[in-house]
Amino acid sequence: QVQLVESGGGLVQAGGSLRLSCAVSGRTVSSDVIGWFRQAPGNSREFVASMRWSGDTKYYTDSVKGRFTISRDNAKNMVYLQMNSLKPEDTAHYYCAVRRQGVNDWEYWGQGTQVTVSS
């Protein structure tokens, strides 16, 4: 089992920056994929970014490319989402999640952290 705890959300002005953190505990393996998702009121949950625990290949949804960066620190068991040039449409509840190799479902989820971007 994997446990995930997000932090770093808050209120920020449009154009500003924010860094989200995800503390990872439990049994993780090098082939695991760690990802960030978000959900705004009235919307479905949206994929934001992901990378493997053991690798450096990264994936982003088009709307955040060039603005958001996913990174990790294996020694600290931490995953980060650096968000720059924030827009009001980035306002959402942000979650980190883990997917096992060969499994399509994202099995493990944190409670999430709220990000609100004002105009």
Secondary structure, 3 states (H helix, E strand, C coil): CEEEEEECCEEEECCCCEEEEEEEEECCCCCCEEEEEEECCCCCCEEEEEEECCCCCEEECHHHCCCEEEEEEHHHCEEEEEECCCCHHHCEEEEEEEECCCCCCCCEECCCEEEEEEC
